Each structure stands twice: as C-alpha cells, then as structure tokens.
C-alpha cells in the first residue's frame, strides 16, 4: 500500500510506493564508454584546455586544482555592480543580476571516478570546499554557497573527468530557504533543532541508518524523493559547514565514501549527485539550522504528476534502501 510521508523540516509531501520498485540487482545501468583521451581532455595537465585553465587558476593542492567556471551560472559583481532587484516590463516582473561566483574543483587523476576515490582524496576535496567557501563568502554580494558533485551524465556531468563545483550566489537557495523556515518553525514549537532530533530518532530506531562514525551519521531520509536518497549529518549541532576541524573533515570523508561505495556496490555504475546545505553567509550561527550533506541517486525521472503537483513518488522505501546499503561490503 503506498504511503504519504511528510518532510519534517520543510513540510513537503512525498509518496512512497515500493510496490512499483525494482530490487537494486534489477537495475541495469550501462557502464560509461571510455573517457575522452587524456591528450584532448580539457582538465588534464599539459593539454591545451589545461593551459587555458591555468589563466583562471584559483587554488591548487596535491591532487586537486580549482578554476573559475568558463560558463558560470553566477558571476563576480565587482565593486560597481548592483545587487538590487529591478522590475522589467513596466514593473510587472522582478529580476536581479546573477551575482556571485562559480568554481570547478578538478581532480588531477583522469582515470579515477567518484566511487573509486580514496578517503584521503575525498578529505582533500572537502578541505578545498571549505577553503573556497571561506574565500567566496568575502566577495561582495555573496549570500549563499553550495558545493556539489555530479557523477555521470544522468546526474548532470557534462565532462567525464572527475570534478566538483561550488556555486556562490546573491540569493538563498530555494531548498535551503525552505529548510531554514521549517527549522525555525520547529524550534519555535519544540525548543530544539529538528536535525538534532532527526539524528537522535534515527539512532534510536536504527532502521534507516547506513553508516556512522564518531562525528557523522549517514541515514536514508524518511521522506525520500529518490530511491536510496541518503543524508549525512554532523552528530554535534553545527550550522556552518566551513567551520569543520581537520578531524571532522577526515571523518566526513570516511562516512561519505563508505556510503557511496555501498550505493555503488548495490547498483553498479549508479549515477548520483551530492551537495551540501549550510547556513547562508549572512548568518553567523543558528540554533535551529544544522548543515548536512545530501546524496541523491538518479534512478528515476520525474513524470507529469511530479512536475505538476510537486509531490514526488519514490519507488523504494527508505527502510528497504538502508537494509540493502547495510549489507556487508566485500573485503
């Protein structure tokens, strides 16, 4: 019997309809064709594209370098650009310049891919996220920053060479704004952080827990929008991702890679996204908001009902998903 579930943070409803689901072993996702030859890859060291990238190099570490996106969604304002809204077409609509910044975070190794990252490489990437976040939040007009990773074309990756992105914008992202409003409402009623309460509840119930270490919990989300949608939460209340200590970064890398490895074992060649929701730069801290990382496997496309209603149908129950993901990994 399908079940309606409500996102306790935002109030959004989803439908969990596992009767329509496949088992993970039934998903047949084709492996990607061979990657572009390294000599032509725009991200590989020594190529023409790489030499062009060095002109916009922003940061570099042992295994990663960072460039400005060639086709940015958000552009730096400069000191003279206005960040105020304007009202085109005789004041009927509202618009703003897309002020902010947009980086590409490139892994130097052409041959690796996200499910095969070492935990040390993932920790290095997270540290670069933090460094770039702290640099971007000082830029004029930046309000909200979001690191993301797209794995495979089905998840939006246009170039096969492994890379992440980080978006800085002059607006609070729609999803983050809804989460903040819902978290503030919950805090006002219950006097507690909704994310902290989710963590305590999931650790007590155990049915959706995927992985855990001293600092982080990975759990299938109760009102999941995607099969195997999994959220990673810091166990201690923290509203700002960029404030993590080095030990936290290593433990986040551990639980993130364990979760991704388990997903990829359950469904080989799985396309997925992950992204980080954190407090906007205009806030110094929050008792109600708790930063977190969301992993969204891309196994189902939205149909007319989802697009028309905004109510998503997930064909795998989060409890079944967690059970699959908890199965022992191969040694």
N, C-alpha and C positions, 0 to 999 in steps of 0.2 A: 504494500500500500504506500503510495507516495506520501511524503510528509513535507509540510511547510515549516521552515525554520527561519528564525529572525536573528540577524546580526545584532548581538547585544550592544555593540558600540554605535553603529550608525542607524539601526532600526530597519535596514533594508531586509526584505524577504527573499528567500530562495526556495526552490523546490528540490528536495532530494528524492530522486526517482530511481533507485537501484535496480528495479525490475527491468529497466531498459539497458542496463550496463553490460559491458563485456568484462571478463576477467582480465587482469593485466597480461596474462600469457596470450590472450586472443588479439591484442593489438599488434598489428603487423606494420611497423613503420620502416620504410626503406632506409637503408644506410645512405649517407650522402655520397655523391660521386667524388672522385679525387679532388682535392683542393687545387685551386689555381697554382700553377708553377711558381715556386718562390722567386724566380727571376722577374716575374711580372706582377707579383703581389704588391699593392701599394703600401703595405705595412711592414714588409720585410726589409731588414737592414741591407743597404747597398743598392737598392733599386731606385729607379727614377722617382717613384712615388715617395719613397722614404726620404730621399734628398730634399724633396719639396716639403715634406713634413718637418724636417729639421728647421725650416724657416719659422715655423709656428710652434716649436718645442716649448713646452711649459714646465715639464718636470721629467726626471728620469731616475730609475733605481736599477738594481742589479738585473732584474728580469722584466721590467716594465718601463715604457716611456709614455708620456702624455702630450697630446697635441690639441690644438683648437680644432673643432669640427669644421670641415671645409664647407659644409652646408648647414649652418647652425639653425636650430629652432628658435634660439634666443641669442641676441647679440649684445655686446657690451655697450653701455649707454654713452660712455664718455661723460665729461662733466657738464656738457651743454645740452644733452638730450633730455627732453621732458619725459617724466614717468607718469604724468597725469592722464586721466581719461579724456577723450574727446568724443563728440557726438555728431557723426556724419549723417548725410541725407536729411538735412534740416532738423537735426536733433532727435531723430526717431530712434536710431540705434546707438549703442555705446561701443567704443573701441579704445585700445591702448597700443602703444608701441610694444613690440615683443622684446623688452629689455631684459638682459640677464647675461648668461654665458653658457657654453656648451663644449665640453671636453670629450675627447675619445681617449680611453685608457687602454693601451695596446700591450699585450703580452708579446715579448720578443720571439718566443719559440713558435714558429709557424706550424709545427707538426702536432702540437698538443690541442686539446679541446677541453671545455669546461668539466665534463665528468672525470677527466683524467688529470686535472690539476693536482699537484701535491698540496698538502695542507700548508706548507711553508709558502708556496706561490699564492694561495688564496689569502693567507695572512698578509703577504706583501701587497696584494691588491687592495685589501681592506685598509691597510695603512695609507696607501696612496689616496683612497677615497677620503679618508679623514684629513690628510694634508691639503688636498684640493678643496675640500669643503671649507676648511678654515681660511684658505686664501680667497675663495669665491665670496664668502659671506661679508668680506670687507669691501666688495665692489659696490659702487653706487647703484641703487635701485633694486638690489637683490633681496628678495623676501623669503624664498623657499628654494631648497636644493634637494635633488633626488638622484642618488646613484642607481644605475640599472644595469642589468646584463640580459642580452637576448641570445639564446642558444638555438641555432638552426633557423633556416628561412621561415618556417612555420611560426616562429616566435618573433619575427621581425629582423633577423640578422641578414643584412644585405651583403656582407663580406664574410667569407668563411674563416679568415684568420681570426684567432681568438681576441676579443676586445670587449670592453665595457664602455659605458658612457656615464657622464654626470651632467645633469641639467640644472641650471640656476635660473630662476625666473623672478619676475616682479610681481607675481601673484601667488597666493597659497593654492597649491594643487587641490582640485575639487575633492578628491578622495580624502586627503589629509584634513581639509576643512570640515568635511562631514564627520571624520573621526574625532577631531578636536571638539566639535559641538556636542557630539554624543557622549564623549568622555566627561566633558564639563557637566552635562546634564546628569549623568550617572553619579558623579562626585557630589553634586548638589543634593541628590536624593539619599545616597548611601554613605557619604563621607569617606569614600575610598576610591582608589584608581581602578577603573574597570579592567585594565590589562593585568594589574596585580591580582585582582580577583579571578580572572580567567586562568592565570598561572596556577594559583592555589587550587582552583577547581579541577583543572586538568591533571595536576599531580595527584589529587585525591582519587579521581575517577579512573585514571590510567588508560582508558580505552582509546584515546586519541594520541597518546604520547608516542613519538617516533624515536627521539634521542634526547639525551640530557647530559650535561657535564656540570662542573662547579658554578658556571656563570650563566648558562643558557639552556633554554628548553625549546625543543622542536616538537610541534604538535599539529596534527591535522586540524583545520579550522572547523568549528562546529557548523557554521552556516557557509560551507564551502561553495564557491562559484565554479570551480573546475575540479575534475577528478584528481585526487591526491594533492589538492591545494594545502600547503603547509606553511605555518607561521613560526618564526623563531623570535623568542622574547628574551631579553636580559632578565635574569631572575630577580635582581635588585632593581628597585624603581630608578629609572633614569629617563629623562625626557629628550636628551640630546645625544645622538649617535656619535658626534665628533668628539665627545669628551671621554671616550674609552681609553683605558690604560693599555699598555702593551700586552699584559697578561690577558686582558679581556679580548683583545684582537685575536690572539692565538686560539683562545677557546671558542670564539665565534667562528673562526676558520675551521676548527675541528668539527663543530656540530653542523655547520653548513655543508662541508664536504661529505660528512657521513650521510646527511640527508640526501644530497644529490646522488651520491654513489648508490644508496639504497633505491632511489627512484629509477636510476639507470639500469640497475640490476633487474628490477621488477618489469620494466619496459625498455628494452634496448633501443638506442637512438632517440630517446624521448626529447621532444622539443620543449623548452621551458623558458620562462622569464624569472628573474628575481629582482627585487627593488627594495629600497629602504625608505620607510616613512619615519620622519623625525620632526621635531618641533621647528616651526619657521624661525628664521634668523631674527625676527622682530621680537621674539620672546627669549628671556634669559633662562627661564626654567618653568616647569609646570608640575603641580601636584597631581593633576588629573590625566595628563598625557604621558605616554610611555612609548619610546621609539621601538621599532620592531622591523623585521625583515620578512617579506612575503615571497614565497616560491609558488609560481602558478604554472604547472604543466599545461601544455596546449594540446589536449586530446580531443576537444570538441569545439565546433564552431557555433556561434550564436545564430539561431534561426529567427523567423519573424516574430514569434511570441516574445523571445528575449529582447529583441530590438524594440518591439512595440510597447512592451509592458515595463521593461527594466527589471523584470523578475527572472532570474537565471535558473535554468534547470540543470542540476548536476546529476549525472547518471551513476555516480559511485558514492556510496555513503562514506562519510569521513571515518567512521569506525572501521569499515572494511578496508579502506585505504591504509589506515595506520597499521592494521593487522598484517597486510601484505608487506608494508615497509619495515616492520619489526622482525620479519623472518631473518634468520641468521645469514650474515654475508659469507661469501666463500672466502676461505682462508688463502 
